[in-house]
Amino acid sequence: MHLAHFPENLEARCGMRFMTRFYYPAMIRAGLLGCTVAHREGQLVAYIAYTRFPRRLFKIMAVRQPLRLAVHLARAGLTRFDALKAILTHSLATMRNPVAAGVPPIPEGCGQVLPLAALPEHQAWIPPGGNTRVTVRLFSAMQDYFRREGVERVLLVVEHSNTASNLFCHSMGCQLDTTASRPGCYQYWLDIPR
């Protein structure tokens, strides 16, 4: 699903092997990333990933597991040209001051929703044991995670062209940050209710 819905992300450009053998397993095991998934009749139909470490996942992993990260990135870069370009671009961007590069700052102590995706034919599905759509249930699980972690504010970044996700953010109480500018994307903030 990540590859299909977010093909421009660094992780997706590094390929399925990178995501299934390193990114998700290593980041989740290290406590850097949380992920909640929904299955229907044995098929993955929706998921949400989130972190307490916005824009710092790879930096932290580079300190904690530098060799493992280097091996997986090198393998991705050697087998996929678009991965090599994405890795170099990402590496250069992390060395620069993100604010100087035009990326709005994220205050310390805030979390971030990474991908939230549901297969179109399952977006209106209401899983057993509840009365809300699967995407709302996943969003609620993300809020529970951040509440347990003591995170009070969460960032969501949504492409301008993704009308459904922009409407979803508004319906879930996210506030559009009109002061933030990121090319092609809207930035939303969600205050986690107690």
C-alpha positions as CSV (number, residue, x, y, z in Angstrom):
1,M,0.0,0.0,0.0
2,H,2.8,2.4,0.8
3,L,4.3,1.9,-2.6
4,A,1.0,2.5,-4.4
5,H,-0.2,5.5,-2.3
6,F,3.1,7.3,-1.7
7,P,5.5,6.5,-4.6
8,E,7.5,9.7,-4.1
9,N,8.5,9.0,-0.5
10,L,12.1,8.0,0.1
11,E,11.0,4.7,1.6
12,A,8.9,3.8,-1.5
13,R,11.7,4.8,-3.9
14,C,14.0,2.4,-2.0
15,G,11.6,-0.4,-2.9
16,M,9.6,-3.1,-1.3
17,R,12.7,-5.0,0.1
18,F,13.9,-1.9,1.9
19,M,10.5,-1.3,3.4
20,T,9.7,-4.9,4.4
21,R,13.2,-5.9,5.6
22,F,14.4,-2.6,7.2
23,Y,12.2,0.4,7.3
24,Y,9.0,-0.8,9.0
25,P,10.5,-3.7,11.0
26,A,13.6,-1.9,12.3
27,M,11.8,1.5,13.0
28,I,9.0,-0.2,14.8
29,R,11.3,-2.5,16.8
30,A,13.4,0.6,17.8
31,G,10.3,2.4,19.0
32,L,10.8,5.2,16.4
33,L,7.6,4.4,14.4
34,G,4.2,3.2,15.3
35,C,1.9,1.6,12.8
36,T,-1.7,0.4,13.0
37,V,-3.2,-1.8,10.2
38,A,-6.6,-3.0,9.3
39,H,-7.3,-6.4,7.6
40,R,-10.5,-7.5,6.0
41,E,-10.9,-11.1,5.0
42,G,-7.1,-11.6,5.3
43,Q,-6.3,-8.6,3.1
44,L,-4.5,-5.5,4.3
45,V,-7.0,-2.7,3.5
46,A,-5.8,0.3,5.4
47,Y,-3.0,1.5,7.6
48,I,-1.6,4.5,9.4
49,A,2.0,5.1,10.5
50,Y,3.1,7.8,13.0
51,T,6.2,8.9,14.9
52,R,7.3,11.0,17.9
53,F,10.4,11.9,16.0
54,P,9.3,14.0,12.9
55,R,11.9,14.4,10.2
56,R,14.5,12.7,12.4
57,L,13.8,9.0,11.8
58,F,16.8,8.4,9.6
59,K,19.1,10.5,11.7
60,I,18.3,8.6,14.8
61,M,18.6,5.2,13.0
62,A,22.0,6.4,11.6
63,V,23.2,6.8,15.1
64,R,21.7,3.6,16.6
65,Q,22.3,1.2,13.7
66,P,24.6,2.9,11.2
67,L,25.9,-0.2,9.5
68,R,22.5,-1.8,9.1
69,L,21.0,1.4,7.6
70,A,24.0,1.9,5.3
71,V,23.8,-1.7,4.0
72,H,20.1,-1.4,3.2
73,L,20.4,2.1,1.6
74,A,23.4,0.9,-0.4
75,R,21.5,-2.1,-1.6
76,A,18.5,0.1,-2.6
77,G,20.7,2.6,-4.3
78,L,22.6,0.0,-6.3
79,T,19.4,-1.8,-7.5
80,R,17.2,1.3,-8.1
81,F,18.4,4.5,-9.8
82,D,15.5,6.5,-8.5
83,A,16.4,5.3,-5.0
84,L,20.0,6.5,-5.3
85,K,18.7,10.0,-6.4
86,A,16.2,10.1,-3.5
87,I,18.8,8.9,-0.9
88,L,21.3,11.6,-2.1
89,T,18.6,14.3,-2.1
90,H,17.4,13.3,1.4
91,S,20.9,13.1,2.8
92,L,21.7,16.6,1.5
93,A,18.4,18.0,2.8
94,T,19.1,16.6,6.3
95,M,22.5,18.2,6.4
96,R,21.0,21.6,5.6
97,N,18.9,23.8,7.9
98,P,15.4,22.7,7.1
99,V,14.0,26.1,7.7
100,A,16.5,27.7,5.3
101,A,15.4,25.1,2.7
102,G,11.8,26.3,3.0
103,V,10.5,23.4,5.2
104,P,8.4,24.7,8.1
105,P,9.8,23.8,11.5
106,I,8.2,21.3,13.8
107,P,8.2,22.3,17.4
108,E,10.0,20.0,19.8
109,G,7.7,17.4,21.5
110,C,5.2,17.2,18.5
111,G,4.4,14.0,16.6
112,Q,3.7,13.4,13.0
113,V,1.4,11.2,11.0
114,L,3.3,9.6,8.2
115,P,1.1,7.7,5.7
116,L,-2.6,7.1,6.2
117,A,-4.1,5.1,3.4
118,A,-7.1,2.9,2.7
119,L,-7.9,1.0,-0.4
120,P,-10.7,3.0,-2.1
121,E,-13.2,0.2,-2.1
122,H,-12.7,-0.2,1.7
123,Q,-12.7,3.4,2.8
124,A,-16.4,3.3,3.9
125,W,-16.0,-0.1,5.6
126,I,-17.1,-0.2,9.2
127,P,-15.1,-2.9,11.0
128,P,-16.8,-5.2,13.4
129,G,-17.1,-4.0,17.0
130,G,-17.6,-0.4,16.2
131,N,-19.7,2.2,14.4
132,T,-17.1,4.3,12.6
133,R,-15.3,3.9,9.3
134,V,-11.9,2.1,9.2
135,T,-10.0,5.4,8.6
136,V,-11.6,7.0,11.6
137,R,-10.7,3.9,13.8
138,L,-7.1,4.1,12.6
139,F,-7.0,7.8,13.3
140,S,-8.3,7.1,16.8
141,A,-5.7,4.5,17.4
142,M,-3.0,7.0,16.4
143,Q,-4.4,9.5,18.9
144,D,-4.4,6.9,21.6
145,Y,-0.7,6.2,20.9
146,F,0.2,9.8,21.1
147,R,-1.8,10.3,24.3
148,R,0.0,7.4,25.9
149,E,3.4,8.9,24.8
150,G,2.5,12.4,26.2
151,V,2.5,14.0,22.8
152,E,-0.1,16.8,22.7
153,R,0.2,18.1,19.1
154,V,0.6,16.2,15.8
155,L,1.5,17.3,12.3
156,L,-0.2,16.0,9.2
157,V,1.1,16.9,5.7
158,V,-1.3,16.4,2.8
159,E,-0.9,17.0,-0.9
160,H,-3.0,19.8,-2.3
161,S,-4.4,17.4,-4.9
162,N,-5.6,14.9,-2.4
163,T,-9.1,16.2,-1.9
164,A,-10.3,13.2,0.1
165,S,-7.5,13.4,2.7
166,N,-7.9,17.2,3.0
167,L,-11.6,16.8,3.7
168,F,-10.8,13.9,6.1
169,C,-8.4,16.2,8.1
170,H,-11.0,18.9,8.4
171,S,-13.6,16.4,9.5
172,M,-11.3,15.0,12.2
173,G,-10.7,18.5,13.7
174,C,-7.3,19.2,12.2
175,Q,-6.4,22.9,11.8
176,L,-4.9,24.1,8.6
177,D,-1.6,26.0,9.3
178,T,-1.9,29.0,7.0
179,T,1.6,30.2,8.0
180,A,3.4,27.1,6.8
181,S,4.5,26.8,3.2
182,R,5.5,23.6,1.7
183,P,5.4,23.2,-2.1
184,G,2.4,21.2,-3.2
185,C,1.2,20.3,0.3
186,Y,-1.0,21.6,3.1
187,Q,0.2,21.3,6.7
188,Y,-2.4,20.5,9.4
189,W,-2.1,20.4,13.2
190,L,-4.1,18.2,15.4
191,D,-4.3,18.8,19.1
192,I,-4.7,15.5,20.8
193,P,-7.7,15.6,23.1
194,R,-7.1,14.4,26.7
